[in-house]
Amino acid sequence: MMKANTVIDRSRAPAWLAAVLLNLLAGSANAASLDIEFSLPAIPSAAYHSPYVAVWIENIENQSVAGTLAVWYDRRLRDELGKIFLQNLRSWWRKAGKTLTLPADGVSGATRGPGTHALHFAGNQGALAQLPGGKYMLAIEVAREQGGRTVLRTPFSWGGGDGMDGSRSVPDGSAGAEVSFLKATVSP
């Protein structure tokens, strides 16, 4: 509650108001979200094991890892053998897995069976919180015990305003395909 004799300094108002408006108009990347959809095919096998999965973002210029979004592995194995088997996700392991402390809060999860899976990431959390606007590559690697290993990548734009989403499919009948579809959708 203001007193009748309170003086308001209007000279400062334009500076903070301008800063707020610029932030809103810039379309902050942190306000966006990333939705990922991918499909793990049903593989007819007597010894089927749910696959290990790593999902990460790569810088498009040098393919370095900008952030790991999800790692699915078997955390129930004795002596933390699940962590050891993560080395089968060779592309992710060499780039980021060796240095990631697991289990990682908000990143690690249990393996899942065949079907279409959806992941949602808010722009102000995890790896996306510090991701500057630009063009990136979303990568997924899937490896299965007594099975194959597949890596899919699709480009997307983050915080750039051009709305570039990406999707990639494996041709039908591809031998050893452990993941058959990958889609990235950026929402403002």
Stockholm file with secondary structure:
# STOCKHOLM 1.0

chainA/1-188         MMKANTVIDRSRAPAWLAAVLLNLLAGSANAASLDIEFSLPAIPSAAYHSPYVAVWIENIENQSVAGTLAVWYDRRLRDELGKIFLQNLRSWWRKAGKTLTLPADGVSGATRGPGTHALHFAGNQGALAQLPGGKYMLAIEVAREQGGRTVLRTPFSWGGGDGMDGSRSVPDGSAGAEVSFLKATVSP
#=GR chainA/1-188 SS CCCTTCCCCTTSHHHHHHHHHHHHHTTCGGGCEEEEEEEECCCCCTTCCCCEEEEEEEETTTCCEEEEEEEECCTTSGGGHHHHHGGGSHHHHHHTGGGCCSSCTTTEECCCCSEEEEEEEETTSGGGTTCCSEEEEEEEEEECTTSCEEEEEEEEEESSSSCCCEEEECCTTCTTCSCCEEEEEEEC
#=GC SS_cons         CCCTTCCCCTTSHHHHHHHHHHHHHTTCGGGCEEEEEEEECCCCCTTCCCCEEEEEEEETTTCCEEEEEEEECCTTSGGGHHHHHGGGSHHHHHHTGGGCCSSCTTTEECCCCSEEEEEEEETTSGGGTTCCSEEEEEEEEEECTTSCEEEEEEEEEESSSSCCCEEEECCTTCTTCSCCEEEEEEEC
//
